[in-house]
Each structure stands twice: as structure tokens, then as C-alpha cells.
Amino acid sequence: MTTAASKEELIGALERSVSEVLAYYDGPGQATKARIDRWGAWDVLAHFLYWHYATTWGIQSAAVGGPPWKLSGSADQINEACLPMHQGESFEQLLGQLRRAQERLLRAARSAPSLQAPAFARPDGGAVTIGQRLETIARHWAGHLQALKEAS
């Protein structure tokens, strides 16, 4: 995270990135056969949910003086574990859940006590701050969108 990025800038970048991805999935994203490695468009969409929920939980915990959200494994391990939880859910169902998760995340981010507060605790003991999470989500979603479009 750049030291100059304010909370408003990070939230704005998050809002733009998520809005662009959701707009893509409201249109061609549901029909694309594009793949990113082993993942199709549905898999990409489904894995976003865990990270939005976990980030919101981490921010909310920081707001009340609690511990950061403890990650149970690497990002790849968590992604593989979260996909089966959404098995059988349609794009429309996932999109509805993501829109609600985005509203919750934005509320939490706007009320975050400090961008420097830890949101996540990694298995190796490292921490990820709220600011880092907001920046990562915006960049991650944009990267997946670009990759899907390029693979189409």
C-alpha cells in the first residue's frame, strides 16, 4: 500500500474494481468459456466471496479491539476449499451474495478505526493490514477481470 493512499482513495478503487467485475458478470461473464489456469468464470466469481467475508470480519474485529481474522492456509489452499461451498449456486445467486458482501465490506471499511490495524493473521504469523486488504482486493478483482477478458 502506498503511504499516500487515503481511506477514501482505497475505498474508491475497491468500489470501481468490484463494480467493473459485477458489470462484466451481469453481461458476457456468465457466458464466457475463458479460463484462468484451471478456473472458469464461475470459479473466479465464487472465490471472491470468502475474501470479502473474511476481510469484513477482520475489519469488524479490529473495530472492537479484537484479533485479526486468522487465515487457515495459503490463498491457494483457501480458494480450493471455498469453491465447493458454492457448488450448485448460479451466477445470479453468487452475484447477489457478492453485492451484499460488498455493501458490508464498504460499511466496515468506512468505519475502520485505522488502515494500519491488522485485518488478517497469516499462518506464518505475519499480519495484513486493513489498508493492504482493501488495496489487494481492488487489484485482485481487476487482475482477474483483465485475465478473463484476455482469455475470451
Secondary structure, 3 states (H helix, E strand, C coil): CCCCCCHHHHHHHHHHHHHHHHHHHHCHHHCCCCEECCEEHHHHHHHHHHHHHHHHHHHHHHHCCCCCEECCCCHHHHHHHHHHHHCCCCHHHHHHHHHHHHHHHHHHHHCCCCCCCEEEECCCCCEEEHHHHHHHHHHHHHHHHHHHHHHC
